[in-house]
Amino acid sequence: MAPSTADTPEGSLDDGTPLAFQDPVYREAVVDLLGVIAYGEISAFERLAEDAKLAPTLEDKVAIATMASREFTKVAAVHARITELGADPFAAMKPFREAIDLFHEHTAPSDWFEGLIKAYVGDGLANDFYREIAAYLDSATRDLVVASLEDTGHAAFVVDRVRAAIVADHRLGGRLALWGRRLMGEALIQAQRVAADRDALSSLLAGGVDRPGLDLAAIGRMFARLTERHTDRMTELGLDS
């Protein structure tokens, strides 16, 4: 189960601003989180647009291009929230560009099916990680984060295409299962790097006087949940995790 948000402080100032934002470290952590999500969405848009070029049929090409456009439409709301918090959206995204670009460099798909798996499994892992962190945010920011991570149609489309392909060629399943495991390893490395490299995000996970946090055991359980969800996705695809 994901961590409960019941203990997250919901008090607010007279102007409606959550009390948590009186803490500059908390504000910085929220800007960091929104920055990495925004750049991740831009990166996903770019990658899906590239994947569309690999599509075997016109129907597949249009489906992937539509997903890409939906991904890009999410960026505006996240940028607006960063601006409301007094930060520059582009400055907020910049610290995460190298890590995310490196992840995509290390996991460049060699064909259409590897691209599909990456869109479903890789993005799913990243989104699970951000949802875990969002559990420790004020409700308004948490709702924005969850909304920004909503499925744009990846899941049903990918599952349908991959399952049909495996039925047609059983050898494909073994190769894609290995690819899924590689994505899992790279995604966990990226998630740990993002959390460790940004002090504010680390502080958010650690909690504060008025905020719940994660100790080492809880962090271990969080990554166990990420692994379990990855296994569920691979099973849904008809692949071994």
URFENVEN-V99525 format. One record per helix or strand of 3 or more residues. SS is the DSSP state (H for helix, E for strand). FROM is the first residue (numbers start at 1). TO is the last residue. Records with the same first field share a line. If there is no record, write none. Layout:
BEGIN
SS->FROM-TO  FROM-TO
END
This chain:
BEGIN
H->19-22  24-52  58-73  75-84  89-106  112-134  139-148  154-168  170-197  199-206  216-237
END
